[in-house]
Structures are given as C-alpha cells and as structure tokens.
Amino acid sequence: MPVTAMRGYRHVVLASYLGWTLDAFDFFIMVFVLGDIARSFDTDVTAVTWAITLTLAMRALGAWVFGWLADTFGRRPILMIDVLCYAALELASGFAPTLTVFIVLRALYGIAMGGEWGVGASLAMESIPQELRGRVSGLLQAGYPTGYLLASILYWVAFPLVGWRGLFMLGALPALLVIYIRQSVPESPDWELRAREAREPIWHVLRRHMKLTVYVVVLMTAFNFFSHGTQDLYPHFLQAQHHFGGATVAAIAIGYNVAAIVAGIGFGWLSQHIGRRRAIMTAALLALPVLPLWMLPNDPLWLGVGAFLMQVCVQGAWGVIPAHLNELSPAEIRGTFPGFTYQIGNLLAAANATIQAGIAERLGGDYRWPLMGTAAIVAVVIAVLVGLGREARDVRMGNAVAAVGEGERDVATRARATG
C-alpha cells in the first residue's frame, strides 16, 4: 500500500476514534454528578436520570439524520458538523437555568451524539484494509471507555474546583477536533465511488433488508442494556450505597475503563482470528461468573476488581461491534445503517437508568439487584442472538471496492482505446 494511503487511513482511524472518545467523554460527565445536579435543581436523582433517558432516546434520530447526510454529502464534512454540534450543546448544558432546560439540552445533545458513531465508524471501516478491521473495530469502540476514563479523571481533578456546571463547560473542548479533521482526514473512497451512482431511497433499501434490520435492532437493544446497565448508575451506586468519596469513585472508574479499553482492542483483534460471533459470545458469557464480585463486596478494592472484570466482558463484546455492523450493512446505506440500528437499540434501552433507579428506590436504595439482574439477562440474550445470527467478516468494502471500481474503469478505458 502506498505511504500516502497508509497515512490517510491512519488519520481517518485516529479522527474516528477521537470523535467517539470525546462524544462519550461529554456523555459520561453526567453520570458522576447526578446527585449534584439533583441538589442544584432541588429534585431527586430519578428525575435527573430522565436527562440520560432522553439523551439515549434521541440518539436514534441523530443516527438517521446524520447518517442520511453522510450517505448524501460524504462522511468527512458531516463528521465535522456533528462534532461541533455536540460540543456546543455540552457547553450550553453548563448554563441551564432549570431542570427542564437542562433536560431539553441533553435531549438535543443526544441527537448529535447519535450521529457520531455511525458516521465515524463507516468512514473508518471503508478506509482501511480488510485484514485490519478487527483491530480497528476494537480501537474505535475503545473510544467509548476512553471517553469515560477522561470524564473520570476530569471529575477527580476538576470537580472540586469548578462544580458540575464547570465540567459541562469544559466538555466543549472536543470542538477543536474539527481542525484536525479539516486538515488531515480524507473522504471515504467507498463513498466517493458510490457518489457517482444513482441512489436508491433509504427506506427502499431497508425494506429489502427488513429481516436483517429487525435482527440488528434487537441485538443492539440487548447490547445497549449491557453497557448502560453496567455503567450509567455504577458511580452513583458507589456514592449512594457505599458512601465512597469522589477520589475512590473516580479511581474505581479509571480502573474499569482501562480494562474496557484493553478488552475492546483485545477482543476486536481476537475476532479477526476466531470470528465476530465467537468473540462476542465468549465475552458476553464471561460476565455471568463475574456478577457477584462486581456487586456484592463492601470493600472498595474488591468492588474495583469486580468492576474491572465486568467491563472486560462488556466492552470486550462491544469491541467487535463496529466491524460486525459495518460488515452486515447494505453497502449503499453504510453511513446510515450501522448507526441507525445501533441507536434504535439505544432508544429501546433508553429507560434503563430510570428503570434501575426506580427498582432500587422500591428496594430501599439497594442498587445491587437491578444492576445484577440487567447484566445477567442481557449477557445470555446477546449470546443467543449472536449464536443464531450470521457474520460477513470477509465482505469487501472501502479501498477494496474503490480499487475494483478503478480497475473496471481502466479496463473499459483500454477497451475503448483499442476498439
């Protein structure tokens, strides 16, 4: 591969990874300050969790809108617009005067958040060699726990100085990523090739692939319960049920996010060798024996070990998803399909935090059983769904498609010249 091409796809992978990292960073700032926001607006934590619920629910709309724009106008410019949108809404959240305004801003933020994953993942998967998809898939998905890790560090370091509003204001920094994308990131070669062709309406393509669409939506619903069910309320569980201080909570969060990063990359790499389905099923089922250690100890050290191992399983399974969904996707709507089905799953799982908090309140503030129950059920569901599904690990896309297209045009040109 030419050196310039290698540099190009490395810039693409880095930009896509950073886009998802900083998007997740902006989202996870909130999970550390639920109680502080509730006190600021004189309400309870369950009411504040509606901001999380609506953020997750609106991600489906964002995936559709930004995915359609990316399929129509290109991955690169739409990725830049999306990053600017979520950074601006994060900044505005820090100035919210009431809980209602705050929740509205978080819902709008959810639209921008929903657009980033699908656009960034399709840009990356269409720009890299096939043999790198597993590793890059794990790296891209590792952006999510990397963002969580950055939010953990920011909370530890900056919260005592700037409060919850200041954390959201600092969350506007991802806007700087647009400068890098503008200067260094090329457009998807797959999109550039298909942009010359007549476009079939998205709904027509989805109707032709209705069974696949329904299957992937159900799968991603389970996946989103798996991740958000083990992450969103976990810091609050440590604070409210064990009364750990901010430094202890942040240290545990940093530990389990390091585990998530390593596991996402590791299982993504593993999926290139044993297959996407086997890698996902292995990671999901390993979560079951970890459940007691994750929730039942009282000592922060053992809780930290349990949280570390749980996120190895959760993000190990997730590390395969960017490659798996892009490979299953109909090629003509790859900018829309992976992100849209992922975020529809998010929509169906959006009430997770509110449901878990409500059950915990009925149990006298005990978060252990709703969190353990969620993780156990969805781990089994994911393993069954993936086992019954298919994979397309060797599908050709991106540079390969572009190379074939160029080759076909060269053959046609030579034929005309000699004809």
Protein Blocks (a to p, Z undefined) as FASTA:
>chain_A
ZZklmmmmmmmmmmmmmmmmmmmmmmmmmmmmmmmmmmmnopafklmmmmmmmmmmmmmm
mmmmmmmmmmmnojklmmmmmmmmmmmmmmmmmmofbfklmmmmmmmmmmmmmmmmmmmm
mmmmmmpcfklmmmmmmmmmmmmmmmmmmmmmmmmmmmmmnommlmmmmmmmmmmmmmmm
mmmmccdfklmmmmmpccddfklmmmmmmmmmmmmmmmmmmmmmmmmmmmmmmmmmmmmm
nopafklmmmmmmmmmmmmmmmmmmmmmmmmmnojklmmmmmmmmmmmmmmmmmmpmbfk
lmmmmmmmmmmmmmmmmmmmmmmmmmmpcfklmmmmmmmmmmmmmmmmmmmmmmmmmmmm
mnnopaklmmmmmmmmmmmmmmmmmmmmccdfkbcehjlmmmmmmmmmmmmmmmmmmZZ
